[in-house]
Amino acid sequence: MDKFNRILKNVLLFMVVFLAINYFMQSCMNNEEELLTESGNLLFSTTDTEYARTSLVTVELKNNTAETITLKNECPNEPFNVFRYENNEWIQKEVSPELDCAQAEDLTLKPGEDTLIAYENWNFALFSDLGRFKIEFTTTIGEEEKTISTNEFRVVKEGIIKQVWNGIFYKPIYNALIWLTTVIPGHHLWLAIILLTIIIRTILLVPSQKAMKAQKRMQEIQPRLDKIKQKYKGDQQKIAQETMSLWKESKASPMGSCLPLLLQIPFLIALFYAVQRGLNPDNVYLLYTSYGDFTLQDINTNFFGILDLTKKNLYVLPIIIGGLQFTQMKLSMMKNSKKNEGKKEKSSEMQTATNMMTYIMPVMIAVFTASLPAGVGFYWGTSTLYGIVQQLFVNKGGGKDKNEPTVKVIKSNS
């Protein structure tokens, strides 16, 4: 039973952990095995020697000279010159997407400093062809002009898992977001995010409802499970037999809430990335069709003049999202908490897990919201509000199947 409870809670945290790993890997990437090409005390290399076609190409530049190096920002052009090996020679590839360069700044590196530069806005346009590549730039060190190149690297076809992910999950949801934006008057991104989130959550209503009901049944039989553990303390085989018998009798199982939740996770992650990366002009290749004169630059990212959804909001939005997440967690455990009121003894493991779910998770969500574009916060807030309404419905016994068993806790004076 304890193992299943841990599995259930880990699954509920899966999405948060996934986003945490993704965020910190991009922020703190430090590949010790990367091949560094030294040229005049400037170290210039790619973070990998092979990239899948849709993977983000990133270069590292480290200033090992005694002088401050300044590289001019060429926005909307790519950060450094990209070359592909074709017909026995290196051919330069160039692209100038429609970007907002108002806040573009020159890159300055003091002696000993290093930085990572990602080709986020140019990636597919430059690296969609398979083959050998290298990146280089020209700068002045002292009084000498030098051309500095990275190691050669290869772009290869993406694996089957990535193809399935893009084809079944990410691409359809991304196209739905852009289509909604085109048909909404004023092309408001915030409204498209809210509508798409509600649509996806409604499509996933059946499995998520089953997961909530399964969790509720597990809470209802928890007192009886505790009695079984107390009665057969030390006899693990008997505890397992009685636990399985109770699960069968009440038609409750931890896996009943795990499996429906697992079905939802790919869709919700795809929706998250569609919101996070949706306005990147390099993503237009993912669109099923063009929309006439409409371009991604026509999308209104402003929320009533208060918030720019493409920029981070450090305080107000994270607090709101964290509060909503806390409310949802409390609602999901409300029935169990009421039944355990007045009990002095409670499993320390269960108490720790409950505290983690109720308090730590909202804080983590708030931190991620503060570190990501506000549009992602809008998605998370809408999804959480939907979950709150759904949880209230389940807590009140709404949507209960006639054939669903009623679990009663039998109190004993012994």
Summary of the structure (lengths in Angstrom):
residues: 414
radius of gyration: 26.6
end to end distance: 23.9
largest distance: 91.8
contacts: 1162
relative contact order: 0.12
helix: 52%
strand: 16%
